[in-house]
Amino acid sequence: MKKIKIVFFDVDGTLVPLDKDDISEKSAFALNKLKEKGIKICVATGRAPIQIPKFRGINFDIYLSFNGSLVFNENEDIFKNPLSKNDIFTLLENGKAMDKPLAVASKEIYACNGTNPDLEEYFSFGGSQPEIYENFEEIIENEEIYQAILPIKENEYEKAMNNVLTTKIAAWWDRAVDLIPKNGGKGKAIEEVLSFYNIKKDECMAFGDGNNDLEMFEAVKYGICMENGSDDLKNISYDVCKSVDDDGIYYYLKEKGLI
């Protein structure tokens, strides 16, 4: 294994079990050890910036939020890729026809036009609740929207995406989907990060568990899937580590001599 200069971490189901809201002591130890060794750590998540918690006081070097639609470090934005306004309004109308609420997220605001149990559970993974805004359509008009969320299942995808032109589904859960730009995703965002820091693909490792991590694994040399991860991701991964509940990240990094 070549010298690793950066490690990307998905959050839900990778760093944090879906039924918890913080990382384990061993995971925190691993992240701090990587930083001590001069290896950059990047959180790569579908969450909005305002939903990314301070895990045991750990400061990530880079934040890859909204599945890669907004990437930033402590000092500046590295990459921005907002959704098209036309697509958001089409998704809004499609959602209404299906009796599904829509959530949209800018860097600072997470707004909904309604809610239902699936959307509420989706938000609970990020430790929050859906917030309904009366001026929902004004927010779409006036803010840069990086991600939308519809609480739909796989058999509803086609109907929800009718006449949607430049937006795609990034699914990591079976009862709601993240909607991001077609030309975006974690893979594209990682390419931008590597270019920004002048790091090569074979100097990168990533940990993930869901199908929204497929592009991330294609963008790095060493994609490590959690034991609790999807079969699709395991099929393209460089290796598989123990599950998130069994501190897979800590034990894998220790085994490989990275911490």
C-alpha angles and dihedrals in degrees: 000000000000120000107287116225101174137022124199120206129197111212116211111062092001112056093010128034111239090245095052136063103210139048122254124258090252092052090049090050090051094050093048091048091053090052091048088055091052094252112141117234121208128187109218111191147147088232124108117249090253089056097053106100128210098256105215089324095301115155112211116212093222134021117209102188135176090030088300102317092116121030123178145155130209092284110033150000111270098187135004125189113166125188121258114262091224092057093048092054090047090052089049092055093043090050092051090051089053093043090243125139120232127219123198129190134205123177091275107020134059107189134178132190090210140333145234135183094272093051090047091052090047090054091046090065086065092045096251144094130238111268115210116216122199090205092052096138092048089056090054090050097045106033133066101247114206101176141013128199129209122183097227137135126230094265088058097051096094094052093045093051096047109138091358104138114180103020130088138191120256104190125191099150131045099232104046138024137214113228116211138163114290090231091051138066135123092294095058090044092052090052088055091049093049091049091048093052096032093239123152125233092244090057092063136090128185134190120205145145111194140065090257084069095059093094091044090057091049090054096055134053096229113045109174117195122205116241086242090054130114121279090237091058093044089054093062099032125114089222143346123235133193118289125278088252090057096049092254094171094054095048094045094050090046092049091052093048094244094124 
